Amino acid sequence: MDDDNLEKINGLIMEIMDEDDDERRVLLADTVLELDPNNPIAKYVKWQSSNDDDDEAIRDVSLLVEAADGLRPMIGHLDMDDDLQASVHSMYVCMLSDLASFYYLTGKRDLAYETASEFMRLDEECDIVGRVVYYATLIDRGDFEEVLETADQDNCETPPGEYCKAIAVFEMEGISESAAKNLLNAFSLDADLAFFMTGIWSLDEAIPDEEDAAYLEETMMAASILSELWNASEDRLAFLTAFAFAFGYITGRIEDSGEVRMIEKKFSENGYIEELEEARDVMHAKLALGNDRQEIDEEALSAFQEADYFGLLDE
């Protein structure tokens, strides 16, 4: 390829990186492919634009595979001080995340693990989807110690990672203070996620936020994968659900009268209802005064820890 075409392609790639409009990105990708039919960045953009409901969706994933395979040989040689090359590196990591999730969701768990492992070695931007796939494959394999080691070394503390860490500790120790504290930490990062994972809230009822649609899509995918992991055994699910019910009760996340009566009956039987009712009244009063939800959650979690509510999980 001559220098003029190479310079033009690089300019178009930079435009793609900076462009927020999807239709414009596809047009730019088409222009790149006219100049370089094998360009991996353009193939990735074309794959991203494909309709998941299309009959050709499975065929389209070949574009993603080709894009990742095309970039892989050069990734270790990129100059991260160069803006274009650093952007190419980031896009390659995104490709790995997408490819790992595709393999996982289509049942190709070995390929998912292989791809997610490469992702974990390269990602520095705390991508949620790639991490949940990696931790999920480890849990599928029963590699609970690896989950803990990786989570401790990971420079990104993410909700899926912490919920998976809680599963690993629970599987290794059963119901313990350590397992409960790991679960509490996961709630501190994203409490709502637990209500989707347990089925207390329906994934179908998630309200899209136009300003944060990508975050919602990412969260729902993570919740779907994590839900399968927690529902893999009755003991796991009971461990998570007990805490979710108690936390939801005192923070106002559970409002259905039937569910409230069920929670009150359960915790009356194990001797925790008075503490829960007292905490609920305090939190609900603060919510009525307009206190910030995040502050309420933090205070609720502190109340759990200080009052030694961990015992309510041992039921």
Residue pairs with C-beta under 8 A, 6 or more apart in sequence:
1 9
1 36
5 35
5 36
8 35
9 32
9 35
9 36
9 39
10 84
12 28
12 31
12 32
12 35
13 32
13 39
13 41
13 42
13 84
13 87
13 88
14 83
14 84
14 87
15 28
16 25
16 28
16 29
16 32
16 41
16 42
16 45
17 84
17 87
17 91
19 25
19 28
22 48
22 49
25 45
25 48
25 49
26 45
26 46
26 49
28 42
28 45
29 41
29 42
29 43
29 45
29 46
29 49
30 42
30 46
32 39
32 41
32 42
33 39
33 42
33 43
33 46
36 42
38 66
38 70
39 70
40 66
40 67
40 68
40 69
40 70
40 71
41 67
41 71
41 88
41 91
43 63
43 64
43 66
43 67
43 70
44 63
44 64
44 67
44 91
44 94
44 95
46 63
47 60
47 61
47 63
47 64
47 67
47 98
48 98
50 56
50 57
50 60
50 63
51 57
54 60
61 102
64 95
64 98
64 99
64 102
65 99
67 95
68 92
68 95
68 96
68 99
71 88
71 91
71 92
71 95
72 92
75 89
75 92
75 122
78 85
78 86
78 88
78 89
79 85
79 86
80 86
80 89
89 122
90 125
92 122
93 119
93 122
93 123
93 125
93 127
93 130
94 127
96 115
96 116
96 118
96 119
96 122
96 123
96 130
97 119
97 123
97 127
97 129
97 130
97 133
98 129
99 115
100 112
100 115
100 116
100 119
100 129
100 130
100 133
100 134
101 112
101 129
101 130
101 133
101 221
103 109
103 111
103 112
103 115
104 112
104 116
104 133
104 136
104 137
104 225
105 225
109 137
109 140
112 133
112 137
113 134
113 137
113 138
113 141
116 130
116 133
116 134
116 137
117 134
119 127
119 130
119 133
119 134
120 130
120 131
120 134
120 150
120 154
123 130
123 131
123 156
124 155
125 156
126 156
126 158
128 158
128 159
128 160
128 218
128 219
128 222
129 218
129 221
129 222
131 154
131 156
131 158
131 160
131 161
132 158
132 160
132 161
132 164
132 221
132 222
132 225
132 226
133 225
134 150
135 147
135 150
135 151
135 160
135 161
135 164
135 165
136 164
136 225
136 226
136 228
136 229
138 144
138 146
138 147
138 150
138 164
139 147
139 164
139 167
139 168
139 229
142 171
144 167
144 168
144 169
144 171
144 172
145 168
145 172
147 164
147 165
147 167
147 168
148 165
148 168
148 169
151 161
151 162
151 164
151 165
154 161
157 189
158 189
159 186
159 189
159 190
159 193
159 222
160 193
160 222
160 225
160 226
162 182
162 185
162 186
162 189
163 183
163 186
163 193
163 194
163 197
163 226
163 230
164 226
164 229
165 182
165 186
166 179
166 182
166 183
166 185
166 186
166 240
167 229
167 230
167 236
169 176
169 178
169 179
169 182
170 176
170 179
170 183
170 235
170 236
170 239
171 236
173 179
175 239
175 313
175 314
177 310
179 239
179 313
180 243
180 310
180 313
181 305
181 310
183 239
183 240
183 243
183 313
184 243
184 301
184 304
184 305
186 193
186 194
187 194
187 243
187 247
187 297
187 301
188 297
188 298
188 301
190 219
191 247
191 251
191 253
191 297
192 201
192 253
193 219
193 222
193 223
193 226
194 240
194 243
194 244
194 247
195 201
195 244
195 248
195 253
196 202
196 203
196 206
196 219
196 220
196 223
196 227
197 223
197 226
197 227
197 230
197 240
198 227
198 230
198 237
198 240
198 241
198 244
199 227
200 241
200 244
200 245
200 248
200 253
200 254
200 259
203 220
203 223
203 224
203 227
206 216
206 219
206 220
208 216
209 215
209 216
229 236
230 236
230 237
230 240
231 237
239 313
242 312
242 313
242 315
243 312
243 313
245 254
245 259
245 263
245 266
246 263
246 267
246 272
246 276
246 304
246 309
246 312
247 253
247 300
247 301
247 304
248 254
248 263
249 260
249 263
249 264
249 276
249 280
250 276
250 279
250 280
250 283
250 300
250 303
251 283
251 287
251 296
251 297
251 300
252 283
252 284
252 287
254 260
254 263
263 276
264 273
264 277
266 315
267 273
267 276
267 312
270 312
270 315
272 309
272 311
272 312
275 307
275 309
279 300
279 303
279 307
282 303
283 296
283 299
283 300
286 295
286 296
286 299
287 293
287 296
303 309
304 310
